[in-house]
Amino acid sequence: MDAMKPFREEHTICFIPNPDPAKLNLRDSGKPVADIFYYIGHNPFHFLQLMGKRLFSFFILSKPHFSFSHNAYLLLVSLPVYLFALLAVWKKLLTNPFFKFTLLLLLLYSVGTTFQCNDYHNRFIMPLFAYLFLPAAAGIKFTAAKILNRKTA
């Protein structure tokens, strides 16, 4: 296995290389972890750009190879979950230690995917999606309480 191949060929989705990859300062020492850190240290802007593309692909479940209706369904399901989860984080509704663990899990797992590539069928985010429902539920509860308080006032 070549750990540098997804970086060298700029894979956002696994096994789909960029047809026109950038010229990078790389080395092949036979130590994959050291080579990845060398790549990051010597190509930081390229890594940040690739990291952004991979995070976007990771969280936005739609893919160009899916049909329009499939992508629309995925966005219709995922975007409200993300919005309500972000609301819960922004309003600091997650004081329970389990919620803090959940946020740490989401952060570490999603950053971990930036060192790889995103799966063709969103298989990497699906285990996390259940954990996203927990902060989203707190955001929905907060929103519902605000709406109900406004209607009764």
PyMOL commands that set and color helices and strands:
alter all, ss='L'
color gray80, all
select helices_A, chain A and resi 5-8+32-42+44-59+68-90+97-113+126-152
alter helices_A, ss='H'
color red, helices_A
deselect
rebuild
show_as cartoon
